[in-house]
């Protein structure tokens, strides 16, 4: 149980940040007009990811799924940065 909790807390935080950054990147002007609402949405998104970690049967699966999502998200962010 503590493993899933730690996976949600430690991997959910950067995943929430990268999801919001990718959404902001898709908006006009790089989402500058939506920065404050995105920051307000950060905490509920992080909580959702933490709760979602409990949907996994084993802690290792939660770590793998959230870790893999982090890798994919940061890779997409890196590719968007190099594409411009």
N, CA, C and O atoms as a Maestro MAE file, in Angstrom:
{
 s_m_m2io_version
 :::
 2.0.0
}

f_m_ct {
 s_m_title
 :::
 protein
 m_atom[336] {
  # First column is atom index #
  i_m_mmod_type
  r_m_x_coord
  r_m_y_coord
  r_m_z_coord
  i_m_residue_number
  s_m_chain_name
  s_m_pdb_residue_name
  s_m_pdb_atom_name
  i_m_atomic_number
  :::
  1 25 0.818 -1.190 0.000 1 A "UNK " " N  " 7
  2 3 0.000 0.000 0.000 1 A "UNK " " CA " 6
  3 2 0.862 1.254 0.000 1 A "UNK " " C  " 6
  4 15 0.555 2.216 -0.704 1 A "UNK " " O  " 8
  5 25 1.930 1.255 0.775 2 A "UNK " " N  " 7
  6 3 2.799 2.427 0.821 2 A "UNK " " CA " 6
  7 2 3.522 2.610 -0.510 2 A "UNK " " C  " 6
  8 15 3.849 3.736 -0.884 2 A "UNK " " O  " 8
  9 25 3.772 1.522 -1.224 3 A "UNK " " N  " 7
  10 3 4.434 1.608 -2.522 3 A "UNK " " CA " 6
  11 2 3.578 2.329 -3.550 3 A "UNK " " C  " 6
  12 15 4.081 3.143 -4.325 3 A "UNK " " O  " 8
  13 25 2.294 2.032 -3.556 4 A "UNK " " N  " 7
  14 3 1.394 2.724 -4.480 4 A "UNK " " CA " 6
  15 2 1.242 4.189 -4.090 4 A "UNK " " C  " 6
  16 15 1.156 5.062 -4.953 4 A "UNK " " O  " 8
  17 25 1.210 4.450 -2.803 5 A "UNK " " N  " 7
  18 3 1.114 5.832 -2.329 5 A "UNK " " CA " 6
  19 2 2.337 6.636 -2.755 5 A "UNK " " C  " 6
  20 15 2.209 7.760 -3.241 5 A "UNK " " O  " 8
  21 25 3.516 6.061 -2.574 6 A "UNK " " N  " 7
  22 3 4.738 6.750 -2.977 6 A "UNK " " CA " 6
  23 2 4.812 6.921 -4.487 6 A "UNK " " C  " 6
  24 15 5.291 7.948 -4.967 6 A "UNK " " O  " 8
  25 25 4.353 5.944 -5.234 7 A "UNK " " N  " 7
  26 3 4.341 6.073 -6.691 7 A "UNK " " CA " 6
  27 2 3.455 7.230 -7.115 7 A "UNK " " C  " 6
  28 15 3.827 8.015 -7.987 7 A "UNK " " O  " 8
  29 25 2.295 7.338 -6.507 8 A "UNK " " N  " 7
  30 3 1.390 8.439 -6.837 8 A "UNK " " CA " 6
  31 2 1.944 9.790 -6.468 8 A "UNK " " C  " 6
  32 15 1.797 10.754 -7.218 8 A "UNK " " O  " 8
  33 25 2.581 9.868 -5.312 9 A "UNK " " N  " 7
  34 3 3.115 11.152 -4.855 9 A "UNK " " CA " 6
  35 2 4.356 11.538 -5.655 9 A "UNK " " C  " 6
  36 15 4.441 12.651 -6.174 9 A "UNK " " O  " 8
  37 25 5.308 10.631 -5.753 10 A "UNK " " N  " 7
  38 3 6.595 10.965 -6.358 10 A "UNK " " CA " 6
  39 2 6.561 11.003 -7.881 10 A "UNK " " C  " 6
  40 15 7.272 11.802 -8.490 10 A "UNK " " O  " 8
  41 25 5.757 10.163 -8.500 11 A "UNK " " N  " 7
  42 3 5.683 10.160 -9.959 11 A "UNK " " CA " 6
  43 2 4.474 10.931 -10.485 11 A "UNK " " C  " 6
  44 15 4.452 11.341 -11.646 11 A "UNK " " O  " 8
  45 25 3.484 11.126 -9.642 12 A "UNK " " N  " 7
  46 3 2.314 11.892 -10.067 12 A "UNK " " CA " 6
  47 2 2.596 13.380 -10.190 12 A "UNK " " C  " 6
  48 15 2.017 14.049 -11.047 12 A "UNK " " O  " 8
  49 25 3.470 13.905 -9.352 13 A "UNK " " N  " 7
  50 3 3.798 15.330 -9.378 13 A "UNK " " CA " 6
  51 2 4.420 15.738 -10.713 13 A "UNK " " C  " 6
  52 15 3.906 16.647 -11.364 13 A "UNK " " O  " 8
  53 25 5.527 15.086 -11.150 14 A "UNK " " N  " 7
  54 3 6.093 15.498 -12.448 14 A "UNK " " CA " 6
  55 2 5.182 15.159 -13.624 14 A "UNK " " C  " 6
  56 15 5.193 15.856 -14.638 14 A "UNK " " O  " 8
  57 25 4.402 14.103 -13.494 15 A "UNK " " N  " 7
  58 3 3.484 13.752 -14.579 15 A "UNK " " CA " 6
  59 2 2.399 14.813 -14.726 15 A "UNK " " C  " 6
  60 15 2.044 15.178 -15.847 15 A "UNK " " O  " 8
  61 25 1.874 15.306 -13.629 16 A "UNK " " N  " 7
  62 3 0.879 16.382 -13.691 16 A "UNK " " CA " 6
  63 2 1.489 17.635 -14.314 16 A "UNK " " C  " 6
  64 15 0.841 18.318 -15.106 16 A "UNK " " O  " 8
  65 25 2.726 17.930 -13.958 17 A "UNK " " N  " 7
  66 3 3.389 19.108 -14.514 17 A "UNK " " CA " 6
  67 2 3.601 18.975 -16.012 17 A "UNK " " C  " 6
  68 15 3.360 19.923 -16.759 17 A "UNK " " O  " 8
  69 25 4.050 17.812 -16.457 18 A "UNK " " N  " 7
  70 3 4.316 17.647 -17.883 18 A "UNK " " CA " 6
  71 2 3.017 17.597 -18.685 18 A "UNK " " C  " 6
  72 15 2.990 18.066 -19.823 18 A "UNK " " O  " 8
  73 25 1.953 17.049 -18.134 19 A "UNK " " N  " 7
  74 3 0.664 17.040 -18.828 19 A "UNK " " CA " 6
  75 2 0.167 18.464 -19.030 19 A "UNK " " C  " 6
  76 15 -0.269 18.824 -20.124 19 A "UNK " " O  " 8
  77 25 0.232 19.271 -17.979 20 A "UNK " " N  " 7
  78 3 -0.219 20.654 -18.110 20 A "UNK " " CA " 6
  79 2 0.667 21.441 -19.066 20 A "UNK " " C  " 6
  80 15 0.169 22.289 -19.807 20 A "UNK " " O  " 8
  81 25 1.963 21.176 -19.064 21 A "UNK " " N  " 7
  82 3 2.864 21.880 -19.983 21 A "UNK " " CA " 6
  83 2 2.564 21.513 -21.432 21 A "UNK " " C  " 6
  84 15 2.596 22.377 -22.308 21 A "UNK " " O  " 8
  85 25 2.275 20.248 -21.689 22 A "UNK " " N  " 7
  86 3 1.933 19.842 -23.045 22 A "UNK " " CA " 6
  87 2 0.607 20.457 -23.490 22 A "UNK " " C  " 6
  88 15 0.454 20.831 -24.653 22 A "UNK " " O  " 8
  89 25 -0.336 20.560 -22.579 23 A "UNK " " N  " 7
  90 3 -1.616 21.201 -22.913 23 A "UNK " " CA " 6
  91 2 -1.397 22.681 -23.187 23 A "UNK " " C  " 6
  92 15 -1.949 23.220 -24.147 23 A "UNK " " O  " 8
  93 25 -0.602 23.343 -22.360 24 A "UNK " " N  " 7
  94 3 -0.323 24.761 -22.578 24 A "UNK " " CA " 6
  95 2 0.423 24.982 -23.887 24 A "UNK " " C  " 6
  96 15 0.203 25.985 -24.567 24 A "UNK " " O  " 8
  97 25 1.292 24.064 -24.240 25 A "UNK " " N  " 7
  98 3 2.047 24.202 -25.488 25 A "UNK " " CA " 6
  99 2 1.124 24.145 -26.706 25 A "UNK " " C  " 6
  100 15 1.413 24.759 -27.733 25 A "UNK " " O  " 8
  101 25 0.032 23.423 -26.596 26 A "UNK " " N  " 7
  102 3 -0.904 23.292 -27.713 26 A "UNK " " CA " 6
  103 2 -1.771 24.540 -27.896 26 A "UNK " " C  " 6
  104 15 -2.384 24.717 -28.949 26 A "UNK " " O  " 8
  105 25 -1.825 25.396 -26.892 27 A "UNK " " N  " 7
  106 3 -2.658 26.596 -26.977 27 A "UNK " " CA " 6
  107 2 -1.908 27.719 -27.689 27 A "UNK " " C  " 6
  108 15 -0.678 27.708 -27.745 27 A "UNK " " O  " 8
  109 25 -2.645 28.686 -28.233 28 A "UNK " " N  " 7
  110 3 -1.984 29.823 -28.880 28 A "UNK " " CA " 6
  111 2 -1.134 30.612 -27.876 28 A "UNK " " C  " 6
  112 15 -1.457 30.679 -26.690 28 A "UNK " " O  " 8
  113 25 -0.064 31.195 -28.366 29 A "UNK " " N  " 7
  114 3 0.860 31.995 -27.547 29 A "UNK " " CA " 6
  115 2 1.451 31.160 -26.419 29 A "UNK " " C  " 6
  116 15 1.749 31.678 -25.342 29 A "UNK " " O  " 8
  117 25 1.615 29.881 -26.670 30 A "UNK " " N  " 7
  118 3 2.181 28.934 -25.701 30 A "UNK " " CA " 6
  119 2 1.414 28.899 -24.381 30 A "UNK " " C  " 6
  120 15 1.977 28.575 -23.335 30 A "UNK " " O  " 8
  121 25 0.138 29.232 -24.439 31 A "UNK " " N  " 7
  122 3 -0.724 29.141 -23.269 31 A "UNK " " CA " 6
  123 2 -0.497 30.206 -22.218 31 A "UNK " " C  " 6
  124 15 -0.852 30.013 -21.056 31 A "UNK " " O  " 8
  125 25 0.094 31.335 -22.610 32 A "UNK " " N  " 7
  126 3 0.400 32.379 -21.627 32 A "UNK " " CA " 6
  127 2 -0.862 32.915 -20.949 32 A "UNK " " C  " 6
  128 15 -0.832 33.277 -19.773 32 A "UNK " " O  " 8
  129 25 -1.958 32.965 -21.686 33 A "UNK " " N  " 7
  130 3 -3.206 33.476 -21.108 33 A "UNK " " CA " 6
  131 2 -3.866 32.480 -20.163 33 A "UNK " " C  " 6
  132 15 -4.745 32.852 -19.385 33 A "UNK " " O  " 8
  133 25 -3.450 31.223 -20.223 34 A "UNK " " N  " 7
  134 3 -4.067 30.166 -19.424 34 A "UNK " " CA " 6
  135 2 -3.158 29.664 -18.311 34 A "UNK " " C  " 6
  136 15 -3.438 28.625 -17.714 34 A "UNK " " O  " 8
  137 25 -2.084 30.374 -18.024 35 A "UNK " " N  " 7
  138 3 -1.122 29.895 -17.031 35 A "UNK " " CA " 6
  139 2 -1.726 29.789 -15.626 35 A "UNK " " C  " 6
  140 15 -1.551 28.769 -14.960 35 A "UNK " " O  " 8
  141 25 -2.419 30.806 -15.177 36 A "UNK " " N  " 7
  142 3 -3.001 30.788 -13.827 36 A "UNK " " CA " 6
  143 2 -4.070 29.700 -13.695 36 A "UNK " " C  " 6
  144 15 -4.052 28.962 -12.710 36 A "UNK " " O  " 8
  145 25 -5.008 29.571 -14.658 37 A "UNK " " N  " 7
  146 3 -5.950 28.448 -14.538 37 A "UNK " " CA " 6
  147 2 -5.257 27.091 -14.559 37 A "UNK " " C  " 6
  148 15 -5.700 26.158 -13.890 37 A "UNK " " O  " 8
  149 25 -4.174 26.975 -15.321 38 A "UNK " " N  " 7
  150 3 -3.441 25.699 -15.354 38 A "UNK " " CA " 6
  151 2 -2.801 25.419 -14.007 38 A "UNK " " C  " 6
  152 15 -2.785 24.275 -13.555 38 A "UNK " " O  " 8
  153 25 -2.278 26.441 -13.367 39 A "UNK " " N  " 7
  154 3 -1.687 26.247 -12.041 39 A "UNK " " CA " 6
  155 2 -2.750 25.871 -11.011 39 A "UNK " " C  " 6
  156 15 -2.481 25.105 -10.086 39 A "UNK " " O  " 8
  157 25 -3.941 26.404 -11.173 40 A "UNK " " N  " 7
  158 3 -5.037 26.035 -10.270 40 A "UNK " " CA " 6
  159 2 -5.463 24.583 -10.514 40 A "UNK " " C  " 6
  160 15 -5.839 23.879 -9.576 40 A "UNK " " O  " 8
  161 25 -5.404 24.138 -11.767 41 A "UNK " " N  " 7
  162 3 -5.782 22.761 -12.098 41 A "UNK " " CA " 6
  163 2 -4.703 21.744 -11.747 41 A "UNK " " C  " 6
  164 15 -4.963 20.541 -11.751 41 A "UNK " " O  " 8
  165 25 -3.489 22.217 -11.442 42 A "UNK " " N  " 7
  166 3 -2.393 21.299 -11.170 42 A "UNK " " CA " 6
  167 2 -2.687 20.385 -9.981 42 A "UNK " " C  " 6
  168 15 -2.497 19.172 -10.069 42 A "UNK " " O  " 8
  169 25 -3.147 20.957 -8.878 43 A "UNK " " N  " 7
  170 3 -3.369 20.173 -7.669 43 A "UNK " " CA " 6
  171 2 -4.447 19.098 -7.850 43 A "UNK " " C  " 6
  172 15 -4.229 17.956 -7.445 43 A "UNK " " O  " 8
  173 25 -5.616 19.425 -8.450 44 A "UNK " " N  " 7
  174 3 -6.598 18.350 -8.679 44 A "UNK " " CA " 6
  175 2 -6.088 17.265 -9.623 44 A "UNK " " C  " 6
  176 15 -6.418 16.092 -9.450 44 A "UNK " " O  " 8
  177 25 -5.288 17.643 -10.616 45 A "UNK " " N  " 7
  178 3 -4.722 16.638 -11.516 45 A "UNK " " CA " 6
  179 2 -3.748 15.738 -10.769 45 A "UNK " " C  " 6
  180 15 -3.741 14.523 -10.966 45 A "UNK " " O  " 8
  181 25 -2.930 16.331 -9.916 46 A "UNK " " N  " 7
  182 3 -1.989 15.541 -9.118 46 A "UNK " " CA " 6
  183 2 -2.744 14.596 -8.185 46 A "UNK " " C  " 6
  184 15 -2.360 13.436 -8.035 46 A "UNK " " O  " 8
  185 25 -3.812 15.085 -7.558 47 A "UNK " " N  " 7
  186 3 -4.621 14.241 -6.681 47 A "UNK " " CA " 6
  187 2 -5.243 13.087 -7.469 47 A "UNK " " C  " 6
  188 15 -5.307 11.963 -6.973 47 A "UNK " " O  " 8
  189 25 -5.696 13.357 -8.681 48 A "UNK " " N  " 7
  190 3 -6.271 12.312 -9.519 48 A "UNK " " CA " 6
  191 2 -5.243 11.239 -9.837 48 A "UNK " " C  " 6
  192 15 -5.557 10.049 -9.820 48 A "UNK " " O  " 8
  193 25 -4.020 11.654 -10.126 49 A "UNK " " N  " 7
  194 3 -2.962 10.682 -10.401 49 A "UNK " " CA " 6
  195 2 -2.607 9.881 -9.150 49 A "UNK " " C  " 6
  196 15 -2.312 8.689 -9.234 49 A "UNK " " O  " 8
  197 25 -2.636 10.537 -7.991 50 A "UNK " " N  " 7
  198 3 -2.367 9.803 -6.748 50 A "UNK " " CA " 6
  199 2 -3.463 8.782 -6.468 50 A "UNK " " C  " 6
  200 15 -3.177 7.655 -6.064 50 A "UNK " " O  " 8
  201 25 -4.697 9.169 -6.680 51 A "UNK " " N  " 7
  202 3 -5.812 8.238 -6.484 51 A "UNK " " CA " 6
  203 2 -5.741 7.110 -7.511 51 A "UNK " " C  " 6
  204 15 -6.024 5.955 -7.196 51 A "UNK " " O  " 8
  205 25 -5.361 7.453 -8.738 52 A "UNK " " N  " 7
  206 3 -5.249 6.459 -9.796 52 A "UNK " " CA " 6
  207 2 -4.192 5.406 -9.523 52 A "UNK " " C  " 6
  208 15 -4.280 4.289 -10.032 52 A "UNK " " O  " 8
  209 25 -3.190 5.755 -8.719 53 A "UNK " " N  " 7
  210 3 -2.149 4.780 -8.381 53 A "UNK " " CA " 6
  211 2 -2.735 3.617 -7.580 53 A "UNK " " C  " 6
  212 15 -2.188 2.515 -7.607 53 A "UNK " " O  " 8
  213 25 -3.820 3.845 -6.881 54 A "UNK " " N  " 7
  214 3 -4.453 2.777 -6.096 54 A "UNK " " CA " 6
  215 2 -5.279 1.830 -6.961 54 A "UNK " " C  " 6
  216 15 -5.750 0.800 -6.478 54 A "UNK " " O  " 8
  217 25 -5.458 2.173 -8.237 55 A "UNK " " N  " 7
  218 3 -6.195 1.286 -9.131 55 A "UNK " " CA " 6
  219 2 -5.365 0.064 -9.521 55 A "UNK " " C  " 6
  220 15 -5.902 -0.938 -9.992 55 A "UNK " " O  " 8
  221 25 -4.058 0.158 -9.321 56 A "UNK " " N  " 7
  222 3 -3.182 -0.967 -9.661 56 A "UNK " " CA " 6
  223 2 -3.182 -1.982 -8.532 56 A "UNK " " C  " 6
  224 15 -3.270 -1.630 -7.356 56 A "UNK " " O  " 8
  225 25 -3.084 -3.230 -8.907 57 A "UNK " " N  " 7
  226 3 -3.121 -4.306 -7.915 57 A "UNK " " CA " 6
  227 2 -1.829 -4.376 -7.109 57 A "UNK " " C  " 6
  228 15 -1.851 -4.661 -5.912 57 A "UNK " " O  " 8
  229 25 -0.707 -4.115 -7.767 58 A "UNK " " N  " 7
  230 3 0.592 -4.190 -7.102 58 A "UNK " " CA " 6
  231 2 1.332 -2.863 -7.260 58 A "UNK " " C  " 6
  232 15 1.134 -2.135 -8.233 58 A "UNK " " O  " 8
  233 25 2.176 -2.571 -6.295 59 A "UNK " " N  " 7
  234 3 2.929 -1.319 -6.322 59 A "UNK " " CA " 6
  235 2 3.880 -1.264 -7.512 59 A "UNK " " C  " 6
  236 15 4.097 -0.196 -8.084 59 A "UNK " " O  " 8
  237 25 4.446 -2.403 -7.886 60 A "UNK " " N  " 7
  238 3 5.385 -2.410 -9.013 60 A "UNK " " CA " 6
  239 2 4.695 -1.974 -10.306 60 A "UNK " " C  " 6
  240 15 5.295 -1.278 -11.124 60 A "UNK " " O  " 8
  241 25 3.457 -2.374 -10.490 61 A "UNK " " N  " 7
  242 3 2.727 -1.965 -11.690 61 A "UNK " " CA " 6
  243 2 2.446 -0.473 -11.669 61 A "UNK " " C  " 6
  244 15 2.509 0.183 -12.710 61 A "UNK " " O  " 8
  245 25 2.136 0.073 -10.501 62 A "UNK " " N  " 7
  246 3 1.912 1.511 -10.395 62 A "UNK " " CA " 6
  247 2 3.192 2.275 -10.726 62 A "UNK " " C  " 6
  248 15 3.155 3.271 -11.449 62 A "UNK " " O  " 8
  249 25 4.324 1.809 -10.198 63 A "UNK " " N  " 7
  250 3 5.605 2.456 -10.487 63 A "UNK " " CA " 6
  251 2 5.921 2.374 -11.975 63 A "UNK " " C  " 6
  252 15 6.364 3.359 -12.566 63 A "UNK " " O  " 8
  253 25 5.702 1.218 -12.584 64 A "UNK " " N  " 7
  254 3 5.994 1.057 -14.003 64 A "UNK " " CA " 6
  255 2 5.074 1.911 -14.875 64 A "UNK " " C  " 6
  256 15 5.536 2.544 -15.825 64 A "UNK " " O  " 8
  257 25 3.805 1.934 -14.568 65 A "UNK " " N  " 7
  258 3 2.860 2.699 -15.382 65 A "UNK " " CA " 6
  259 2 3.104 4.201 -15.254 65 A "UNK " " C  " 6
  260 15 3.184 4.906 -16.260 65 A "UNK " " O  " 8
  261 25 3.223 4.685 -14.035 66 A "UNK " " N  " 7
  262 3 3.449 6.115 -13.856 66 A "UNK " " CA " 6
  263 2 4.844 6.524 -14.325 66 A "UNK " " C  " 6
  264 15 5.026 7.607 -14.881 66 A "UNK " " O  " 8
  265 25 5.821 5.657 -14.099 67 A "UNK " " N  " 7
  266 3 7.164 5.946 -14.585 67 A "UNK " " CA " 6
  267 2 7.223 5.962 -16.103 67 A "UNK " " C  " 6
  268 15 7.869 6.826 -16.695 67 A "UNK " " O  " 8
  269 25 6.555 5.015 -16.727 68 A "UNK " " N  " 7
  270 3 6.502 4.990 -18.187 68 A "UNK " " CA " 6
  271 2 5.779 6.204 -18.749 68 A "UNK " " C  " 6
  272 15 6.185 6.758 -19.771 68 A "UNK " " O  " 8
  273 25 4.709 6.616 -18.080 69 A "UNK " " N  " 7
  274 3 3.990 7.810 -18.520 69 A "UNK " " CA " 6
  275 2 4.868 9.052 -18.378 69 A "UNK " " C  " 6
  276 15 4.808 9.954 -19.215 69 A "UNK " " O  " 8
  277 25 5.673 9.102 -17.333 70 A "UNK " " N  " 7
  278 3 6.612 10.211 -17.163 70 A "UNK " " CA " 6
  279 2 7.640 10.231 -18.285 70 A "UNK " " C  " 6
  280 15 7.935 11.285 -18.849 70 A "UNK " " O  " 8
  281 25 8.179 9.069 -18.603 71 A "UNK " " N  " 7
  282 3 9.179 8.995 -19.675 71 A "UNK " " CA " 6
  283 2 8.572 9.455 -20.998 71 A "UNK " " C  " 6
  284 15 9.187 10.239 -21.720 71 A "UNK " " O  " 8
  285 25 7.378 8.977 -21.319 72 A "UNK " " N  " 7
  286 3 6.712 9.363 -22.562 72 A "UNK " " CA " 6
  287 2 6.410 10.865 -22.570 72 A "UNK " " C  " 6
  288 15 6.623 11.537 -23.578 72 A "UNK " " O  " 8
  289 25 5.920 11.380 -21.461 73 A "UNK " " N  " 7
  290 3 5.580 12.798 -21.388 73 A "UNK " " CA " 6
  291 2 6.799 13.697 -21.527 73 A "UNK " " C  " 6
  292 15 6.768 14.676 -22.272 73 A "UNK " " O  " 8
  293 25 7.876 13.369 -20.811 74 A "UNK " " N  " 7
  294 3 9.071 14.198 -20.901 74 A "UNK " " CA " 6
  295 2 9.757 14.040 -22.247 74 A "UNK " " C  " 6
  296 15 10.378 14.985 -22.733 74 A "UNK " " O  " 8
  297 25 9.659 12.868 -22.859 75 A "UNK " " N  " 7
  298 3 10.205 12.686 -24.202 75 A "UNK " " CA " 6
  299 2 9.423 13.536 -25.204 75 A "UNK " " C  " 6
  300 15 10.023 14.158 -26.081 75 A "UNK " " O  " 8
  301 25 8.104 13.572 -25.087 76 A "UNK " " N  " 7
  302 3 7.288 14.416 -25.957 76 A "UNK " " CA " 6
  303 2 7.620 15.888 -25.757 76 A "UNK " " C  " 6
  304 15 7.697 16.646 -26.724 76 A "UNK " " O  " 8
  305 25 7.818 16.293 -24.512 77 A "UNK " " N  " 7
  306 3 8.183 17.677 -24.224 77 A "UNK " " CA " 6
  307 2 9.556 18.012 -24.806 77 A "UNK " " C  " 6
  308 15 9.754 19.100 -25.346 77 A "UNK " " O  " 8
  309 25 10.492 17.087 -24.699 78 A "UNK " " N  " 7
  310 3 11.830 17.293 -25.258 78 A "UNK " " CA " 6
  311 2 11.763 17.399 -26.779 78 A "UNK " " C  " 6
  312 15 12.420 18.252 -27.375 78 A "UNK " " O  " 8
  313 25 10.973 16.536 -27.401 79 A "UNK " " N  " 7
  314 3 10.844 16.575 -28.852 79 A "UNK " " CA " 6
  315 2 10.183 17.861 -29.336 79 A "UNK " " C  " 6
  316 15 10.555 18.395 -30.381 79 A "UNK " " O  " 8
  317 25 9.204 18.361 -28.582 80 A "UNK " " N  " 7
  318 3 8.578 19.639 -28.938 80 A "UNK " " CA " 6
  319 2 9.562 20.784 -28.813 80 A "UNK " " C  " 6
  320 15 9.523 21.728 -29.602 80 A "UNK " " O  " 8
  321 25 10.432 20.710 -27.841 81 A "UNK " " N  " 7
  322 3 11.443 21.756 -27.668 81 A "UNK " " CA " 6
  323 2 12.471 21.752 -28.775 81 A "UNK " " C  " 6
  324 15 12.958 22.811 -29.170 81 A "UNK " " O  " 8
  325 25 12.811 20.585 -29.281 82 A "UNK " " N  " 7
  326 3 13.803 20.505 -30.344 82 A "UNK " " CA " 6
  327 2 13.198 20.701 -31.726 82 A "UNK " " C  " 6
  328 15 13.920 20.976 -32.684 82 A "UNK " " O  " 8
  329 25 11.873 20.563 -31.838 83 A "UNK " " N  " 7
  330 3 11.212 20.741 -33.120 83 A "UNK " " CA " 6
  331 2 11.087 22.220 -33.468 83 A "UNK " " C  " 6
  332 15 11.027 22.579 -34.644 83 A "UNK " " O  " 8
  333 25 11.047 23.064 -32.466 84 A "UNK " " N  " 7
  334 3 10.859 24.501 -32.710 84 A "UNK " " CA " 6
  335 2 12.130 25.207 -33.075 84 A "UNK " " C  " 6
  336 15 12.120 26.416 -33.307 84 A "UNK " " O  " 8
  :::
 }
 m_bond[335] {
  # First column is bond index #
  i_m_from
  i_m_to
  i_m_order
  :::
  1 1 2 1
  2 2 3 1
  3 3 4 2
  4 3 5 1
  5 5 6 1
  6 6 7 1
  7 7 8 2
  8 7 9 1
  9 9 10 1
  10 10 11 1
  11 11 12 2
  12 11 13 1
  13 13 14 1
  14 14 15 1
  15 15 16 2
  16 15 17 1
  17 17 18 1
  18 18 19 1
  19 19 20 2
  20 19 21 1
  21 21 22 1
  22 22 23 1
  23 23 24 2
  24 23 25 1
  25 25 26 1
  26 26 27 1
  27 27 28 2
  28 27 29 1
  29 29 30 1
  30 30 31 1
  31 31 32 2
  32 31 33 1
  33 33 34 1
  34 34 35 1
  35 35 36 2
  36 35 37 1
  37 37 38 1
  38 38 39 1
  39 39 40 2
  40 39 41 1
  41 41 42 1
  42 42 43 1
  43 43 44 2
  44 43 45 1
  45 45 46 1
  46 46 47 1
  47 47 48 2
  48 47 49 1
  49 49 50 1
  50 50 51 1
  51 51 52 2
  52 51 53 1
  53 53 54 1
  54 54 55 1
  55 55 56 2
  56 55 57 1
  57 57 58 1
  58 58 59 1
  59 59 60 2
  60 59 61 1
  61 61 62 1
  62 62 63 1
  63 63 64 2
  64 63 65 1
  65 65 66 1
  66 66 67 1
  67 67 68 2
  68 67 69 1
  69 69 70 1
  70 70 71 1
  71 71 72 2
  72 71 73 1
  73 73 74 1
  74 74 75 1
  75 75 76 2
  76 75 77 1
  77 77 78 1
  78 78 79 1
  79 79 80 2
  80 79 81 1
  81 81 82 1
  82 82 83 1
  83 83 84 2
  84 83 85 1
  85 85 86 1
  86 86 87 1
  87 87 88 2
  88 87 89 1
  89 89 90 1
  90 90 91 1
  91 91 92 2
  92 91 93 1
  93 93 94 1
  94 94 95 1
  95 95 96 2
  96 95 97 1
  97 97 98 1
  98 98 99 1
  99 99 100 2
  100 99 101 1
  101 101 102 1
  102 102 103 1
  103 103 104 2
  104 103 105 1
  105 105 106 1
  106 106 107 1
  107 107 108 2
  108 107 109 1
  109 109 110 1
  110 110 111 1
  111 111 112 2
  112 111 113 1
  113 113 114 1
  114 114 115 1
  115 115 116 2
  116 115 117 1
  117 117 118 1
  118 118 119 1
  119 119 120 2
  120 119 121 1
  121 121 122 1
  122 122 123 1
  123 123 124 2
  124 123 125 1
  125 125 126 1
  126 126 127 1
  127 127 128 2
  128 127 129 1
  129 129 130 1
  130 130 131 1
  131 131 132 2
  132 131 133 1
  133 133 134 1
  134 134 135 1
  135 135 136 2
  136 135 137 1
  137 137 138 1
  138 138 139 1
  139 139 140 2
  140 139 141 1
  141 141 142 1
  142 142 143 1
  143 143 144 2
  144 143 145 1
  145 145 146 1
  146 146 147 1
  147 147 148 2
  148 147 149 1
  149 149 150 1
  150 150 151 1
  151 151 152 2
  152 151 153 1
  153 153 154 1
  154 154 155 1
  155 155 156 2
  156 155 157 1
  157 157 158 1
  158 158 159 1
  159 159 160 2
  160 159 161 1
  161 161 162 1
  162 162 163 1
  163 163 164 2
  164 163 165 1
  165 165 166 1
  166 166 167 1
  167 167 168 2
  168 167 169 1
  169 169 170 1
  170 170 171 1
  171 171 172 2
  172 171 173 1
  173 173 174 1
  174 174 175 1
  175 175 176 2
  176 175 177 1
  177 177 178 1
  178 178 179 1
  179 179 180 2
  180 179 181 1
  181 181 182 1
  182 182 183 1
  183 183 184 2
  184 183 185 1
  185 185 186 1
  186 186 187 1
  187 187 188 2
  188 187 189 1
  189 189 190 1
  190 190 191 1
  191 191 192 2
  192 191 193 1
  193 193 194 1
  194 194 195 1
  195 195 196 2
  196 195 197 1
  197 197 198 1
  198 198 199 1
  199 199 200 2
  200 199 201 1
  201 201 202 1
  202 202 203 1
  203 203 204 2
  204 203 205 1
  205 205 206 1
  206 206 207 1
  207 207 208 2
  208 207 209 1
  209 209 210 1
  210 210 211 1
  211 211 212 2
  212 211 213 1
  213 213 214 1
  214 214 215 1
  215 215 216 2
  216 215 217 1
  217 217 218 1
  218 218 219 1
  219 219 220 2
  220 219 221 1
  221 221 222 1
  222 222 223 1
  223 223 224 2
  224 223 225 1
  225 225 226 1
  226 226 227 1
  227 227 228 2
  228 227 229 1
  229 229 230 1
  230 230 231 1
  231 231 232 2
  232 231 233 1
  233 233 234 1
  234 234 235 1
  235 235 236 2
  236 235 237 1
  237 237 238 1
  238 238 239 1
  239 239 240 2
  240 239 241 1
  241 241 242 1
  242 242 243 1
  243 243 244 2
  244 243 245 1
  245 245 246 1
  246 246 247 1
  247 247 248 2
  248 247 249 1
  249 249 250 1
  250 250 251 1
  251 251 252 2
  252 251 253 1
  253 253 254 1
  254 254 255 1
  255 255 256 2
  256 255 257 1
  257 257 258 1
  258 258 259 1
  259 259 260 2
  260 259 261 1
  261 261 262 1
  262 262 263 1
  263 263 264 2
  264 263 265 1
  265 265 266 1
  266 266 267 1
  267 267 268 2
  268 267 269 1
  269 269 270 1
  270 270 271 1
  271 271 272 2
  272 271 273 1
  273 273 274 1
  274 274 275 1
  275 275 276 2
  276 275 277 1
  277 277 278 1
  278 278 279 1
  279 279 280 2
  280 279 281 1
  281 281 282 1
  282 282 283 1
  283 283 284 2
  284 283 285 1
  285 285 286 1
  286 286 287 1
  287 287 288 2
  288 287 289 1
  289 289 290 1
  290 290 291 1
  291 291 292 2
  292 291 293 1
  293 293 294 1
  294 294 295 1
  295 295 296 2
  296 295 297 1
  297 297 298 1
  298 298 299 1
  299 299 300 2
  300 299 301 1
  301 301 302 1
  302 302 303 1
  303 303 304 2
  304 303 305 1
  305 305 306 1
  306 306 307 1
  307 307 308 2
  308 307 309 1
  309 309 310 1
  310 310 311 1
  311 311 312 2
  312 311 313 1
  313 313 314 1
  314 314 315 1
  315 315 316 2
  316 315 317 1
  317 317 318 1
  318 318 319 1
  319 319 320 2
  320 319 321 1
  321 321 322 1
  322 322 323 1
  323 323 324 2
  324 323 325 1
  325 325 326 1
  326 326 327 1
  327 327 328 2
  328 327 329 1
  329 329 330 1
  330 330 331 1
  331 331 332 2
  332 331 333 1
  333 333 334 1
  334 334 335 1
  335 335 336 2
  :::
 }
}
